[in-house]
């Protein structure tokens, strides 16, 4: 299954609060959720933290699940996308700042059953491998030694890595290589984990294997639109 991340920013003149509200309450419900090939869909809105830039690159992230590349291509040709979701984008998003990443998910810490559906916060870490490091070695490191450091963060409820799919490297480099997802009970728990000894060791590992100038960390609040259980899709 393709796990797609869409990072978006408010259009000029629109506040981040209004941008997030429109995305969750209008765009997601009236337009994007109508695309029949989408199996699961949620919108994650940014939670501002001390130290964040005054105008961060993104105010939120959409997460979309699709069965495969064939289904994804079909979704791009639907009137629900062309005449609906895409036509609505200028109403709220600065589409020139949008970044889309198609990933393959690796759930490395499932957590207790209730961790899937509980109201939590989500810390995303986006990374690009260090120059000269082969992609295969980077993936192996993240899934191995790096994941071992991540899984012991205090307060961590669930942990997943999304590795950008091979098709994104067909004609060059992908803009980023991995999206890591860390779930916590609340924002204070996420901050405490980052300040901990384990968080310091994890940050040091990122500096060893990734380009620090392309490392982004974003704290988010989840809003399920379709899911967490996938809806059925029957091709016509």
Secondary structure, DSSP 8 states (H G I E B T S, - for coil): -EEEEEEE-B-TT--HHHHHHHIIIIIIIIIGGG-TT--EEEEEEE---TT--TT-S-SEEEEEEES-HHHHHHHHTSHIIIIIIHHHGGGTB-GGG-EEEEEEEEEEE---GGGTTS--EEEEEEE-B-TT--HHHHHHHIIIIIHHHHTT-TT--EEEEEEE-GGGGTTS--S-SEEEEEEESSHHHHHHHHHSHHHHHHHHHHHHHB-GGG-EEEEEEEEEEE-SS-------
